[in-house]
Amino acid sequence: MNSYNDPIKMMFRDWKRLPRAFRAVVAGQPQVLLTRIGHSYFVPVEFVG
């Protein structure tokens, strides 16, 4: 399981396809919303490919 600061690896086009509620840019760092039982949080994204 990822910790709160481990980046999620995904392609840029997939990140852009997410609804705006599930993606964000904070201080220039793209982030994606993760939901676990009991809580949700944004984690950084590392673009690949």
Residue pairs with C-beta under 8 A, 6 or more apart in sequence:
2 8
2 34
2 43
4 41
4 43
5 43
5 44
6 43
7 43
7 44
7 45
7 46
8 32
8 34
8 43
8 44
8 45
8 46
9 45
9 46
9 47
9 48
10 32
10 45
10 46
10 47
10 48
11 47
11 48
11 49
12 47
15 23
15 30
15 32
15 45
15 47
16 23
18 32
21 33
22 32
22 33
23 30
23 31
23 32
23 33
23 45
24 30
24 31
24 32
24 33
24 42
25 31
26 42
29 44
29 45
30 44
30 45
30 47
31 42
31 43
31 44
31 45
32 42
32 43
32 45
33 40
33 41
33 42
34 40
34 41
34 42
34 43
